C-alpha cells in the first residue's frame, strides 16, 4: 500500500481523510470534519491536499489580521474609581471569637496536648470548650444569623431562633445555645463592642428544661460498689464512694492528688478544677476504708504515684473517656447482676445427685438491680446533696462540703428533696412538735 501523504491537520482512517485541527486552530473557529464532496464521495489524496492548503491559508490570514489589530490597539489607562468607604460589620461570629479569645478564658491548645492551667479569674478550659461547642451548634443551625450583624439582633429574632432550635434539636440544646449567646452579648456590651442598651437574649421567656430527678438509694449505691469489686475494678468503687461522700465532680475526683490529704487531722483537701474552690472535707469511715484498701493494693504493686485514684490495670491516671467506658461496665454489671458460676455448678450437681432437676436461675454474687439502668456518674454528686439534706444538714453545711453555690444547692434540694417522702415526714413532725408546745411566740409579732 502506498504511503499516505502527510497533510497538515489531516488524518487518515482506512484511506479516508478527516480534518483534525489542534486546539489553537479550533480557537479560531475551525472544527473537525470528514473531507467529502457534496455528493458524499470522499476526497482523493490530491483533493484533500488542495483543500488543506486552502484551509491553511485561511488560518494564516486570520492570525495575521489578529496581529495587526493587536498592534493598532493603544492602551489608555483608566482613572481609578473613587474609593468608597466599606462599612465594618461586627457579626455574631466576630463577637464569639473575641469573647472566647479574651483573658476570661485560657488559651486553646492543639488536640492531644494537656489542658492549660486555669488562671486567676478565668473560666475553666472545659467551660471554654463547652461554650465553643454551643456556638458551633448555632452556626450549623443558622449560618446566616451567625454571620450577620450583632446590632440587627432583637428579641423577636432570638425568640424565633430559640423556638426553631427547640423544634429541631430539643429544648435543652435551645436553652443552652441562647444562654451562651446571651453571655457573649453581655460581654460585648460591657466592652463597647455591642452598642445596645438591653441584651436582646436576656429574659426571652424560655421554658425551663425538665430537671433530671435522680439520686441513688443506699441499696443502689452499695450495689454499684459491689459490682465494681465483683468485676475486678475496685478503683471504680473508690470513685463511687468519693463521689457520694465528698460531693465532688468527676473531673476533680480523677485529678485528686495525695499531697492534698491531711491525714493527721482526719480531713481531705480538694481543689475543684471548674471553680477553683478549695474544699476541706472530714473523712467519713466509708471513704477512709476504701482509700486504705487502695493504698494496700498500690503497695503490693510497687506503685508510687500522687493520684488518689488510678486505673489499676495500667497503673496510670484515668482519662475521661476510659473512665466513662468503665463506668458503663460497672453499671451494666449492677443492672444485670453478677452470677457465681462455681456456686451455681455446685448447687446444680447436688440437685442432680439428689435426683432433682437443676435450676435455671444462677447463684448470684450480686443480684440484679434493674433500677440502676441509666444511672450516671454525675448523679453521685446530686446523691451526695440529697443524702445530706435527708440527714438534716443546712444549705451552708452542704456547700462547705460539696463546694456548691448556695443557689445551686438550693435548686437540688428543691428538685430532689421536695419529692422525697422522708423530707415531708420530717417536716410534718417538726410542725406538729411546734404546734403541740405551750410556746405562743408567734403572738409577739401581732
C-alpha positions as CSV (number, residue, x, y, z in Angstrom):
1,X,0.0,0.0,0.0
2,X,1.3,3.4,-1.0
3,X,2.2,5.7,1.9
4,X,-0.4,8.3,2.6
5,X,0.8,11.9,2.1
6,X,1.4,14.0,5.2
7,X,-1.1,16.9,5.1
8,X,-1.3,19.5,8.0
9,X,-4.3,18.8,10.3
10,X,-5.5,15.9,8.2
11,X,-5.6,12.3,9.5
12,X,-6.3,9.2,7.5
13,X,-8.6,6.4,8.6
14,X,-8.9,3.3,6.3
15,X,-7.8,5.6,3.5
16,X,-10.4,8.3,4.2
17,X,-9.2,11.8,5.1
18,X,-10.5,13.8,8.1
19,X,-9.7,17.3,9.2
20,X,-8.5,17.4,12.8
21,X,-7.2,20.8,13.8
22,X,-5.3,21.4,17.1
23,X,-6.7,23.5,19.9
24,X,-5.2,26.7,18.6
25,X,-6.8,26.3,15.2
26,X,-10.1,25.3,16.9
27,X,-9.9,28.5,18.9
28,X,-10.0,30.4,15.6
29,X,-13.4,28.9,14.8
30,X,-12.4,25.8,12.8
31,X,-14.0,22.4,13.6
32,X,-13.1,18.8,12.8
33,X,-14.8,17.3,9.8
34,X,-14.7,14.4,7.3
35,X,-13.3,15.5,3.9
36,X,-16.1,14.7,1.5
37,X,-17.7,16.2,-1.6
38,X,-21.3,17.5,-1.6
39,X,-22.5,14.2,-3.2
40,X,-20.9,12.2,-0.3
41,X,-17.8,11.0,-2.2
42,X,-14.6,11.0,-0.1
43,X,-11.8,13.3,-1.4
44,X,-8.8,11.8,-3.1
45,X,-5.3,12.4,-1.8
46,X,-4.8,15.3,-4.2
47,X,-8.1,16.8,-3.4
48,X,-7.5,16.6,0.3
49,X,-4.1,18.2,-0.1
50,X,-5.6,21.1,-2.1
51,X,-8.4,21.5,0.4
52,X,-5.9,21.6,3.4
53,X,-3.6,24.1,1.7
54,X,-6.6,26.4,1.1
55,X,-7.7,26.0,4.8
56,X,-4.1,26.7,6.0
57,X,-4.1,29.9,4.1
58,X,-7.4,30.9,5.8
59,X,-5.9,30.2,9.2
60,X,-2.8,32.2,8.4
61,X,-4.9,35.1,7.2
62,X,-6.9,35.2,10.4
63,X,-3.8,35.1,12.5
64,X,-2.2,38.0,10.6
65,X,-5.3,40.1,11.0
66,X,-5.3,39.4,14.7
67,X,-1.7,40.5,15.0
68,X,-2.3,43.7,13.0
69,X,-5.3,44.5,15.2
70,X,-3.3,44.0,18.3
71,X,-0.5,46.4,17.1
72,X,-3.1,49.1,16.4
73,X,-4.6,48.9,19.9
74,X,-3.4,51.7,22.1
75,X,-3.7,51.2,25.8
76,X,-5.3,54.2,27.6
77,X,-5.2,53.8,31.4
78,X,-8.4,54.4,33.1
79,X,-8.8,56.7,36.1
80,X,-9.0,54.7,39.3
81,X,-12.5,54.6,40.7
82,X,-13.3,56.8,43.6
83,X,-12.7,54.9,46.9
84,X,-16.0,54.1,48.6
85,X,-16.0,53.5,52.3
86,X,-16.7,50.0,53.4
87,X,-18.9,49.7,56.4
88,X,-17.4,47.5,59.1
89,X,-20.0,44.9,60.2
90,X,-19.4,43.4,63.6
91,X,-21.0,39.9,63.3
92,X,-22.0,37.4,65.9
93,X,-19.1,35.3,64.7
94,X,-16.7,38.2,65.4
95,X,-18.2,38.7,68.9
96,X,-17.9,35.0,69.8
97,X,-14.3,34.8,68.6
98,X,-13.3,38.0,70.6
99,X,-15.1,36.7,73.7
100,X,-13.5,33.3,73.7
101,X,-10.1,34.8,73.0
102,X,-10.4,37.3,75.8
103,X,-8.4,36.9,79.1
104,X,-11.6,35.5,80.6
105,X,-10.7,32.1,79.0
106,X,-7.4,30.1,78.9
107,X,-5.6,29.9,75.5
108,X,-6.8,27.0,73.3
109,X,-4.3,24.1,72.7
110,X,-4.0,21.5,69.9
111,X,-5.8,18.3,70.3
112,X,-3.9,15.7,72.3
113,X,-1.9,18.3,74.3
114,X,-2.6,18.8,78.1
115,X,-5.1,21.4,79.0
116,X,-3.5,24.7,80.3
117,X,-3.8,25.6,83.9
118,X,-6.7,27.9,84.9
119,X,-5.6,31.4,85.6
120,X,-6.9,33.6,88.3
121,X,-10.4,34.8,87.5
122,X,-10.6,32.7,84.4
123,X,-13.2,30.2,83.3
124,X,-12.0,26.6,83.1
125,X,-10.7,25.1,79.9
126,X,-13.6,22.7,79.9
127,X,-16.1,25.5,80.2
128,X,-14.5,27.3,77.2
129,X,-14.8,24.1,75.1
130,X,-18.4,23.8,76.1
131,X,-19.2,27.4,75.1
132,X,-17.3,27.0,71.8
133,X,-19.3,23.8,71.0
134,X,-22.6,25.6,71.7
135,X,-21.7,28.3,69.3
136,X,-20.7,25.8,66.7
137,X,-24.2,24.3,67.1
138,X,-25.6,27.8,66.5
139,X,-23.5,28.3,63.4
140,X,-24.5,24.9,62.0
141,X,-28.2,25.6,62.7
142,X,-28.4,29.1,61.3
143,X,-25.3,30.1,59.3
144,X,-26.8,33.3,58.1
145,X,-27.7,34.6,61.5
146,X,-24.3,33.6,62.9
147,X,-22.5,35.7,60.3
148,X,-25.0,38.6,60.5
149,X,-24.5,41.9,62.4
150,X,-25.0,41.7,66.2
151,X,-26.7,45.1,66.0
152,X,-29.5,43.5,64.0
153,X,-30.5,41.1,66.7
154,X,-33.6,41.7,68.7
155,X,-35.9,39.8,70.9
156,X,-38.4,38.6,68.2
157,X,-35.5,37.3,66.1
158,X,-34.0,35.4,69.1
159,X,-37.3,34.1,70.3
160,X,-37.8,32.7,66.8
161,X,-34.3,31.2,66.8
162,X,-34.9,29.6,70.2
163,X,-38.2,28.0,69.1
164,X,-36.6,26.8,65.8
165,X,-33.7,25.1,67.7
166,X,-36.2,23.7,70.2
167,X,-38.2,22.0,67.5
168,X,-35.2,20.6,65.6
169,X,-32.7,19.9,68.3
170,X,-34.6,19.8,71.6
171,X,-35.3,22.2,74.4
172,X,-32.1,21.6,76.4
173,X,-30.0,22.5,73.4
174,X,-32.1,25.5,72.6
175,X,-31.8,26.9,76.1
176,X,-28.0,26.2,76.3
177,X,-27.3,27.9,73.0
178,X,-29.3,31.0,73.9
179,X,-27.7,31.1,77.3
180,X,-24.2,31.1,75.9
181,X,-25.1,33.7,73.2
182,X,-26.6,35.9,75.9
183,X,-23.3,35.7,77.9
184,X,-21.3,36.7,74.8
185,X,-23.6,39.7,74.1
186,X,-23.3,40.9,77.7
187,X,-19.6,40.7,77.5
188,X,-19.6,42.7,74.2
189,X,-21.9,45.3,75.7
190,X,-19.6,45.8,78.7
191,X,-16.6,46.4,76.4
192,X,-18.4,48.7,73.9
193,X,-18.2,46.2,71.1
194,X,-22.0,45.9,71.0
195,X,-24.0,49.1,71.1
196,X,-27.2,48.1,72.8
197,X,-29.0,49.4,75.9
198,X,-30.6,46.0,76.7
199,X,-29.3,42.5,75.9
200,X,-31.8,41.1,73.4
201,X,-31.1,37.5,74.5
202,X,-31.9,38.2,78.2
203,X,-35.3,37.1,79.6
204,X,-36.8,35.6,76.5
205,X,-39.4,33.7,78.5
206,X,-37.8,30.3,77.6
207,X,-39.4,27.3,79.3
208,X,-37.0,25.6,81.6
209,X,-35.7,22.1,80.8
210,X,-37.2,19.3,82.9
211,X,-34.8,18.7,85.7
212,X,-33.1,15.3,86.0
213,X,-34.7,13.8,89.1
214,X,-32.3,11.0,90.0
215,X,-30.4,10.1,93.1
216,X,-29.2,6.7,94.4
217,X,-30.7,4.9,97.4
218,X,-28.4,3.3,99.8
219,X,-29.1,-0.2,98.4
220,X,-28.4,1.1,94.8
221,X,-25.1,2.7,95.9
222,X,-24.0,-0.5,97.7
223,X,-24.9,-2.5,94.6
224,X,-22.7,-0.2,92.4
225,X,-19.7,-0.6,94.7
226,X,-20.2,-4.4,94.9
227,X,-20.4,-4.6,91.1
228,X,-17.1,-2.8,90.7
229,X,-15.4,-5.1,93.2
230,X,-17.1,-8.2,91.6
231,X,-15.7,-7.5,88.1
232,X,-12.2,-6.7,89.4
233,X,-12.3,-2.9,89.2
234,X,-12.1,-1.8,92.9
235,X,-10.8,1.6,91.9
236,X,-14.2,2.3,90.3
237,X,-15.7,1.5,93.7
238,X,-13.3,4.0,95.3
239,X,-14.6,6.7,92.8
240,X,-18.2,6.0,93.6
241,X,-17.6,6.3,97.4
242,X,-15.6,9.5,96.7
243,X,-18.4,10.9,94.7
244,X,-21.1,10.3,97.4
245,X,-19.1,11.1,100.5
246,X,-17.4,14.3,99.1
247,X,-20.0,15.5,96.5
248,X,-17.1,16.4,94.1
249,X,-17.3,16.5,90.3
250,X,-15.9,13.6,88.3
251,X,-13.0,15.6,86.9
252,X,-12.0,16.8,90.4
253,X,-12.1,13.2,91.7
254,X,-9.9,12.0,88.8
255,X,-7.4,14.8,89.4
256,X,-7.3,14.5,93.2
257,X,-3.7,14.1,94.4
258,X,-2.3,12.6,97.6
259,X,-0.4,15.7,98.5
260,X,-3.8,17.4,99.2
261,X,-4.6,14.9,102.0
262,X,-4.4,16.0,105.7
263,X,-4.2,12.5,107.3
264,X,-3.3,13.7,110.8
265,X,-6.4,15.9,111.1
266,X,-8.7,13.3,109.5
267,X,-9.7,15.6,106.7
268,X,-9.2,15.7,103.0
269,X,-8.5,18.8,100.9
270,X,-9.8,19.3,97.4
271,X,-9.1,21.9,94.7
272,X,-12.0,22.0,92.2
273,X,-11.0,22.3,88.6
274,X,-14.1,24.1,87.5
275,X,-14.5,26.8,90.1
276,X,-11.0,26.7,91.7
277,X,-12.7,26.5,95.1
278,X,-10.7,24.9,98.0
279,X,-12.9,22.4,100.0
280,X,-11.8,20.7,103.2
281,X,-13.9,17.6,104.0
282,X,-13.8,15.4,107.1
283,X,-13.1,11.8,106.2
284,X,-16.0,9.5,106.6
285,X,-15.5,5.9,107.8
286,X,-16.6,4.5,104.4
287,X,-14.2,6.7,102.5
288,X,-11.4,6.0,104.9
289,X,-11.8,2.3,104.5
290,X,-11.9,2.4,100.7
291,X,-8.8,4.5,100.4
292,X,-7.0,2.3,102.9
293,X,-7.7,-0.7,100.6
294,X,-6.5,1.3,97.7
295,X,-3.2,2.0,99.4
296,X,-2.7,-1.7,100.2
297,X,-3.2,-2.6,96.5
298,X,-0.8,0.0,95.4
299,X,1.9,-1.1,97.8
300,X,1.6,-4.6,96.6
301,X,2.0,-3.5,93.0
302,X,5.0,-1.3,93.9
303,X,3.4,1.8,92.6
304,X,4.3,5.3,93.8
305,X,2.0,8.0,92.4
306,X,0.3,11.1,93.8
307,X,-3.1,10.4,92.2
308,X,-5.6,9.1,94.8
309,X,-7.5,7.1,92.1
310,X,-5.7,5.4,89.2
311,X,-6.5,2.8,86.5
312,X,-5.2,-0.3,88.3
313,X,-4.9,-2.3,85.1
314,X,-2.3,0.1,83.6
315,X,-1.4,2.0,86.9
316,X,-1.9,5.3,85.1
317,X,-4.2,8.2,85.8
318,X,-7.6,7.8,84.2
319,X,-8.5,9.6,81.1
320,X,-12.1,10.9,81.0
321,X,-13.1,8.7,78.0
322,X,-11.7,5.5,79.5
323,X,-13.4,6.2,82.9
324,X,-16.7,6.6,81.1
325,X,-16.2,3.2,79.4
326,X,-15.5,1.5,82.7
327,X,-18.5,3.3,84.4
328,X,-20.7,1.7,81.7
329,X,-19.2,-1.7,82.5
330,X,-19.8,-1.3,86.3
331,X,-23.3,-0.1,85.8
332,X,-24.2,-3.0,83.4
333,X,-22.8,-5.5,85.9
334,X,-25.0,-3.9,88.7
335,X,-28.1,-3.9,86.4
336,X,-27.7,-7.4,85.0
337,X,-26.2,-9.0,88.2
338,X,-23.0,-10.9,88.7
339,X,-23.6,-14.7,88.7
340,X,-21.4,-17.1,90.7
341,X,-20.6,-19.8,88.2
342,X,-18.8,-22.1,90.7
343,X,-21.5,-21.9,93.3
344,X,-24.2,-22.4,90.6
345,X,-22.4,-25.6,89.3
346,X,-22.0,-27.0,92.8
347,X,-25.7,-26.4,93.6
348,X,-26.9,-28.0,90.3
349,X,-24.6,-31.0,90.8
350,X,-26.0,-31.5,94.3
351,X,-29.5,-31.4,92.8
352,X,-28.7,-34.0,90.1
353,X,-27.3,-36.4,92.8
354,X,-30.5,-36.0,94.7
355,X,-32.5,-36.9,91.6
356,X,-33.8,-33.4,91.2
357,X,-33.8,-31.1,88.2
358,X,-31.1,-28.3,88.2
359,X,-32.5,-24.8,88.4
360,X,-32.1,-22.3,85.6
361,X,-31.6,-19.3,88.0
362,X,-27.9,-18.9,88.9
363,X,-26.5,-18.3,92.3
364,X,-25.7,-14.7,92.4
365,X,-22.6,-13.0,93.7
366,X,-24.6,-9.8,93.2
367,X,-28.3,-10.0,92.3
368,X,-29.6,-7.7,89.5
369,X,-30.6,-4.2,90.4
370,X,-32.6,-3.0,87.3
371,X,-33.4,0.4,88.8
372,X,-29.7,1.4,88.2
373,X,-30.3,1.4,84.4
374,X,-29.4,4.9,83.1
375,X,-27.8,6.0,86.4
376,X,-24.9,8.3,85.7
377,X,-21.7,9.2,87.5
378,X,-22.9,12.8,87.6
379,X,-25.8,11.6,89.7
380,X,-23.4,10.8,92.5
381,X,-22.9,14.5,93.2
382,X,-26.6,15.1,93.4
383,X,-26.9,11.9,95.6
384,X,-24.5,13.5,98.0
385,X,-26.5,16.7,98.3
386,X,-29.7,14.6,98.7
387,X,-28.4,12.4,101.4
388,X,-27.0,15.5,103.3
389,X,-30.4,17.1,103.1
390,X,-32.1,14.0,104.3
391,X,-29.6,13.9,107.2
392,X,-30.7,17.4,108.2
393,X,-27.7,19.4,107.0
394,X,-28.3,23.1,106.3
395,X,-27.6,24.7,102.9
396,X,-24.3,26.3,104.2
397,X,-23.2,23.0,105.7
398,X,-23.8,21.2,102.4
399,X,-22.0,23.9,100.4
400,X,-19.0,23.7,102.8
401,X,-18.6,20.0,101.9
402,X,-19.5,19.8,98.2
403,X,-18.4,23.3,97.0
404,X,-21.8,24.0,95.5
405,X,-23.0,27.6,95.5
406,X,-26.0,28.2,97.8
407,X,-28.3,28.8,94.8
408,X,-27.1,25.5,93.1
409,X,-27.6,23.5,96.4
410,X,-31.0,25.0,96.9
411,X,-32.1,24.0,93.4
412,X,-31.0,20.4,94.0
413,X,-32.9,20.5,97.4
414,X,-35.9,21.9,95.6
415,X,-35.9,19.3,92.8
416,X,-34.8,16.2,94.7
417,X,-35.7,16.5,98.4
418,X,-39.1,18.0,98.0
419,X,-40.2,14.8,96.3
420,X,-38.8,12.5,98.9
421,X,-41.4,11.2,101.4
422,X,-38.8,11.3,104.3
423,X,-38.5,15.0,103.9
424,X,-42.3,15.5,104.0
425,X,-42.5,13.3,107.1
426,X,-39.6,15.1,108.9
427,X,-41.2,18.4,108.1
428,X,-44.6,17.4,109.4
429,X,-43.0,16.1,112.7
430,X,-41.4,19.5,113.2
431,X,-44.7,21.3,112.5
432,X,-46.6,19.0,115.0
433,X,-43.9,19.4,117.6
434,X,-44.1,23.2,117.3
435,X,-47.9,23.2,117.4
436,X,-48.1,21.0,120.5
437,X,-45.8,23.1,122.6
438,X,-47.1,25.8,125.0
439,X,-45.0,28.4,123.3
440,X,-47.1,31.1,121.7
441,X,-44.2,33.1,120.5
442,X,-46.0,33.9,117.2
443,X,-48.2,36.3,119.2
444,X,-45.3,38.6,119.7
445,X,-45.5,39.6,116.1
446,X,-49.0,40.9,116.3
